[in-house]
Amino acid sequence: MTPEQKLDALNRLLEHCKTAPFYRGRIPNRPLRSLKELKRIPLTTKNDLRRCSPFCLVCVPREEIYQYHETYGTTGVPVSTWFTKRDLRENAREITRCGVNLDADDTVLVRFPYAISAVAHMVHAAAQAKGACVIPASARSTVSPFPRVVNLMKNIQVTVLTCLPLQVLLIAETAELLGSEPRQDFPHLRAICTAGEPLSPARRRLLQSIWGVPIFDIYGMAEIGTAVVDCEYGQPHTLEDYFVFELLDKDLKTDVKPGQVGHLVVTTLRKRATPMIRYLTGDRARVVAKDCACGRDSSLQVRGRWEDTVTVGRRVFDLWDLDEIVSNFPCQRFWVVGPTSGGLHFVVEEEERDGDVGPELLSSLTEKYEVKLKLDVVPKGTLYDRDELLDVGPVGKPQYIYSVTEMEAKKYLKSMKM
Ligand SMILES: [Zn+2]
């Protein structure tokens, strides 16, 4: 896409957005003369979206609306996102750009939550658009607990697993608890596709070493769609024909210098139902100018949310930095960290593999990363309950017909609890 074509697409989008009450008044009357002029339009923040949900950002008539999703709203009021039929198709196309290259020979197990949130449905549609067979094995559902996912992966010969990076670890743990070796006992698995959490190089190495297959990551969110996908060489590239990207400095006005970490701001060029103009994603990102074997000359590292950082003195450690430090520990799967006076305090779960976590390792790492480190190794199960992993969940269907003996037994058990 040439800059002229992009400007043209942007001006068409701005015109379209004037139908939404929120954007009316924010968009200039005349078309932009350059991409730089986009900066004259105010940023759209998460708070704006909360305030305008559910209807004030909708830019199409009701009859064109086809699907609705919203964020979980764990940090406040949920944010609404609407889709036209075409939006869903475009969203699937964004995901199919990923280097995992799904095809009709693939059996794809989708392990994102299907209720309310968008990502499971988008990955599902993308896999089917490429002719793959999909197994919907929703996360956060009592019908598909972890042991069932492990069994599905084995018995249905899953070739691609898609889920959060944390789920990749938890599924591996469950497989191991059930007596399987992830690297050996899933011979049909060829790749894992992750989304929803930052995937640092250290975490990617860890997951690849556990499962023995390549990991492909996609970055996006319900509000904007999928904006960055890994190519076949595992490098994250921006989808330039779908979005305008900005990386802003602390002032949220000027662009950061090349190579610096900035605030990622995204404008959607093709979304019709609820387009985003200059959406402040809340994510830290930086452009790395380096030729990739796929032919592109730069990649975009999305390094997690601005609030998911630990500050020690003047230094800010984001999830990528923290993962990098953890990659030196003998136990790397499950950890938490907090600041101490002048340093970082890690708590990690012990693992089977041998390794020294003595003072020598800590002092060499303190020197390497120029920050004081404290490390506590806690028993397995402290941070993530393993019994919960093996729990098969409550019965999914209601039962109306009981035998008298069962009923009596239940009453008896209830009276015992009281
Ligand atoms: Zn590439």
Residues whose N, C-alpha, C, O or C-beta is under 5 A from the ligand:
A	BS01	ZN	C231 Y233 Q235 C292 A293 C294
